[in-house]
Amino acid sequence: QVQLVESGGGLVQAGGSLRVSCAASGRTFSSLVMGWFRQAPGNERECVAAISTSGGFTYYADSVKGRFTVSRDNAKNTVYLQMNSLYPEDTAVYYCAADPSVTKVTMQASRKYDYWGQGTQVTDSS
């Protein structure tokens, strides 16, 4: 089993920045592909970013490219999502997900991840 705990969500003004974190436990972190997903009311859950086990490969949704950066610290068992230039449409609950079997081809597919955090709310306050 893998436990994931997100933190760092909150209110931010349009154009502002926020960093959310996800701490993992229960399995060797460096064996897990990590994904960041978000879900707004009435919308499907979508992948905004994902990162390979070593951090050498990343995926970004087109809507966040150039604004969001995913990174990981395997020594701290933590994955981060730095969000810059936030827009109102970025308002959502952000979830981190983990799985040891996700590949570069499938890392944006939510159904491929077995482990999920509880989510953290990010809200544009403008």
TAHUMO-V470503 format. One record per helix or strand of 2 or more residues. SS is the DSSP state (alpha for helix, beta for strand). FROM is the first residue (numbers start at 1). LEN is the number of residues. If there is no record, write none. Layout:
# TAHUMO-V470503
{{SS;FROM;LEN} {SS;FROM;LEN}}
This chain:
# TAHUMO-V470503
{{beta;3;5} {beta;10;3} {beta;18;8} {alpha;29;3} {beta;33;7} {beta;46;6} {beta;58;3} {beta;68;6} {beta;78;6} {alpha;88;3} {beta;92;8} {alpha;110;3} {beta;115;2} {beta;120;5}}
